[in-house]
Amino acid sequence: MKIFHTISNKEWGGGEQTVFDLSRRQLADGIEVEIFCLPSETMREKFRELNIPIHTLPLRGALDFKSAWKMAKILKRSGDCAVHAHNFKEAFTAAYARKLSGRKDIRVVMCRNLTRKGKNSWLYRWLYRQLDCIVFDSQLAMDTFLSTRPTIDKNKLRVIFNAVVVPENIVAQDVRSEFNIAENEVLAMYHGRLDPEKGLDVLIEAVAHLREKPLRVVLLGRGSDEYIAHLKQLIAEKHVENKIHLAGFRNPVLSYVAACDIGLLPSIVREGCSLAAQEHMSQGHPIIATNNGGQREYIEHGKNGLLVPPGDAKALAVAIEKLIDDTPLRLQMGRQAKADFDDHLTYEHYYSRIQQIYDHPL
């Protein structure tokens, strides 16, 4: 079988890395892979590493028939194949293209990695009928989608947690030397987008409650210049310049994650399956996360991490303090996090389930 992946974003991010990792794994399995993406040099340059065909399309969504015609021509001359769309905008193009190609045998599947309510307009009802399978990254994401009672065959829906590729031999970066962090200080880390919805303002306020504790927090990631300036100002106002370090974007991020003691996920919006949380779990770190999203499906409070209400700086500070003060508990939670990751969150677990939707979408 040949798999066509679609990518409609201009910039490289977590979703694009997920497609890259999946494509690379499929190629290793002897599966042909081709990419439909925007005419973005960033995307083309990255996917050239895989030495696979890359087709550029506008991919503008429900009214973009130009992309559908071009995709249909390619699908029509392909053998046994499936189109894997990674959002609804791309799914419209894939569904139109299958119709135009006259190939009813082509499977069209979609991944939904957002926690959003389902739409139920006539156009979306039509699309739901065309799709062979929709994969959600958490039960929460699927339940939220279904909360508006969209007209869709529920047998087409699946929940498959996202996953990260973990190299066999990770060399931890010497983060402590870089930021002059003593061995007796607990190193906590957030990595991801630096954005207001990630709860970083709340995290800074929580750290302000812990000025006297042996704690350092490193923030990894990119953000707008305006928000970075805001974070720097807030750090100064809270007098925690010696506690919080803005480290910018780092790659490969797992080598930095491997160097810390605690993972932080203080998001104030509902997320599905956080790849950042899984990266910490893969390295044997307990996670302190908000309890408003899919985190509750893989982080068990008091067992492999701690869950706190979103936006509650005091509760977040109490959770961090608990793991600072109780080293045996912190280490035990970390061991359990690693055990849980190895049990049901590895990339091979994810990959085997994804492959099933191509062969047996229902």
N, C-alpha and C positions, 0 to 999 in steps of 0.2 A: 504494500500500500504506500501511496505517496501522501504526505501531509502538507497542506498549504496553510501557513500561519499568516494572519493579518495583523498589521500594526499601524494605527492611525495617529500616534503621537509624534511630535516633532523632536522632542528631547528624550535622552536616555534616562530611564528611571527604573524603579523596582519591577514594574510590569514588563518592561522591555528585557530586563535581565532574566525574568522568568521565562519569556519566550526563547531567549538565547540558550539558556540552560536546557530547556526541554528539547529544542532543536538539536543541540549537540548530543544529548542523550539518545535521541531517536536515530541520529546518524550512526552513532556507535552500535546501535541495534540493527543496522542494515536497512533502515527505513529511509526512503527518499524524502527530502524536505525542500520546500521552496517558500519564499517570503513575498508577501504583498505589503508594501509600505509606502509612505509618502516619499516624494523626491527630496529626501533629507540626507545630506552627505554624512551626518552623524550616524544615521541608521545604516546606510549602505556600507560605510567604512567598517562598522562593527561586525555586520553579518558577513562581510567578505572574509573574515577570519575563518568562517565555516566552509568556505568554498562551495556555496550553494547558489542556485539561480535566485536573483532578486528582481521583482517586478515592481515598478513604481506606478502608483495610482493616486488620484486626489483623495479618495476615501472620505467623502464629506457627509455620508450618512444616508438618510431615508430618501432624499430626492436626488442623489447622485447616480444617475443612470449611466453616465459616461464610464465610471469605474466598473459598474456591473457588466457593461458590454465588453470591456477589455478583459475582465476576469473570465467572463463566459467563454471567450475565444480560447483562452488557455486551458480552462477546465474541459472544454469539449474534446480536445485532442489528448487529454491525459487518460491514463488507465484507471485502475482502481484507486480511488483517492477520497480524501476528506478535507473539508475546509474548517480550520479551527479559528474562529473569531474570538477576540478578547474584550469586546464590549458590544453593546447593542448597535452602535453606529456601523461597525464593521459587519455585524450580523445581517443587517439590511442588505448590504452590498452582496454578501455571500448568498443570501436567499434569492435575490434577483438574478444573480449570475447562474445559479443552478437552474432556475426556470428558463433563462435565455439559452442555456447550453443544451437543453433538452435531455439532460442527464439526471433522471430520477434516482439513479443508484448512488450518486454522490452524497455522502453524509455531511451535514452542516451542524457543528457543535459550537458552543459558546461558553466562555468562562465569565463569571460575574464576580468581581473582586471589590464590590462596593456594597455598603449596607444602605440600600435605598428601596423605597416602595415601588412596586410594580405599576406600570401604566396599563390602562385598559381601553385605549382608544381603538377604533376599528383597524387602524394601521398596525398597532402592536398586536392585536388579536390575530391578524393575518400572519405577522412574523412568528408568533408563538407556534402557530400551526406548522410553519415551515421548518422550524428547528428540530433536530433529532434529540438534542440534549442540552440542558443548561446546567453548568457546574458552578456551585457557589462555594466560596472559601470558608464558610462557617454555617452552622445551623441558624445562627442569628441572621445572617444575610438572607438565607432562604425564607425564614419566617417573616422577616421585614418585607421582603418582596411579595409574599403571599398575603400580607395584612390588608391589602386593598382589594383582595379577591379577584385578581386578574383571571381572565378566561383562558386557562391553560391546562393541559393534561399533566397532572402532578407526577405521573410515571416518567415524565421526561426530565425530572429534576434530580440532581445529585448534590451531595455535600462531599467535597474533597479538600482537605486542608492543603494550603500552599506548602512548599518545602524549599529548603536551601541546600545547595550542593556544598558539602563539607569536605575539603581536601584531607587526605590521610595524614599528612604531616604539616601541621600549622606551627610556624615559628612566631611566638608572641613578641610583639614590639616592646621595647623597653620604655613604656609610657611613664613609669615612675621616675626614671632618670630625666626624661624630656621635660617633665613638669615639676621636678624636684619633690616628689611625693615619697614620704618616709615609709618604710616597711610596716610600721605599726598603724599606718593610716589605711582605712578601708577605701578602696577605689571603686566608685560607682560610675556607670557610663550610660549615656543615652546616645543612640546613633540613628540617623534618619533625617528627614526634612526638618529644617529649623523654621517652624511655622506656628502661628498662634494656636491653631487647633491641636497641636501636639502637647499642650499643657506646660510649656517650658517656663512661662511666667509663674505658674503655680509651683513648679519645681524650685525655682530660685527663691521664692518666698519660704518654701519648706526648709531649704538649706540655711536660710537666715535664722531659723529656730534652732539650728544645730551648730552654731558657731564654735561652741566649746568642745565639740566632738571630734575625734580623729577621723575626719571624712574629707575626701576630695571627690569632686564630680567633674567628669570630662564630657563635653558635648561635641559630638562629631556630626558633620553634615553641612549642607548648603542651605542658604536662605536668602531672601531679598536683602539688599543693602539697608533698606529702611528698618527691617525687623532685626537685623544683626545689630544695628545702632541702638535700637530699643533695648535689646537684651544687655548690651554693654552698659547702657545707662542704668538699667534696673539692677544689675549686679553691683554697680558702684553705689547706688542709693541704698541697697540693703547691706553694704559693707561686707560683701563676701568675695571680693576680688582674689583673696588667697584660698578660696574654697572651690570656685568654679572656673573651669578653663574652656574657652571656646577654641577648639582645635581645628575647625574647618573640615573640609572633605578629605578623607583618607582612603587609600586603596592599596591592597585588599583589606577591607574593613575587618574581616575575621581575625586577622593578626593583631588588631587593636582590641577587639572584643576579648580575645583570649587572655589579655593581660589584666583584665579587671576582676572584681570580686562580686559585684551586684549589677544586674541589668535593670534599667529604668524605662518604663513605658507609661508616662503620665498623661496620655492623650485625653482630651476633654470631649472629643467626638467619638462616635461608635465606629470601631474598626472591626474587620473580620478576623482574618488569621495573620497576625503580625510576623513578618519574616525576621524582624529585629529580635523579637522575643525568642524565636526558634534558634537564632544564632547564639544567643546567650545560653539557652538550654543545651545546645550541642557542645558547649564548652564547660558545662557543669556549673552554671551560675544560677542562683535563685533570681526570680523576677519580681520586682515590685511594679504592679500595673494597676490601672483603673479598672473598675468592675462593670463598665458600661457597654462593653463590646463582646466580641467573640473570645476575648481573653479567658473568660470563664469556662470555655470548652477545653482548654488545654493547660490552664494554670489553676491548680487546686489550692485554695487558701490554706496556709499553714502546713502544706505538704511539700510543694515544689516552688512556692512563692507566696507573695502576699498581695491581696487585692484591697484597694481603697476607693472611696467614692471620687468621681471626677471633680476637679476644681477645689478640693479640700486640702489646702496646704498643711493644716495641722495634722490631719490623718496621714498624709504622705510622710510628714516628718516623724511621726510616731513609728511608722512602719520601717523607715530607714534606720531610726535609732535602735529599733529592736534587733535588726541584723548587725548593727555595729557592736552592740553590747553583748550579744550572744553568739560568739564565734562557732561553737559546736552546732547550734541550730542553723547558722548560715551555711556551714559546710554540709550538713545533712540535707538541707533543702537543695543545695547544688547537686549533690549526688543523685537525689531523686529526680531533679530536672533532667539530668543526663540520662538516667534510666528510662524516663518517660519518652524522651526524644528518641532514644534507640529503639524503643518498643513500637511506637506507632507514628513518629513524625519524620522519619528519614526520607531522603529523596527517593530511594528505591520503592518505599511504600507508596509515595505519591505517584511515581511514574507508572507502577503496575496498575493503579486504579485509573489513571488518565488513559492508558492504552486501551483499557476495556471499553471506553465510551466510543472509540472509533470502530471497533469490531461489533460491539453489541450496545448501541446507544440507548436502547430501552431496556 
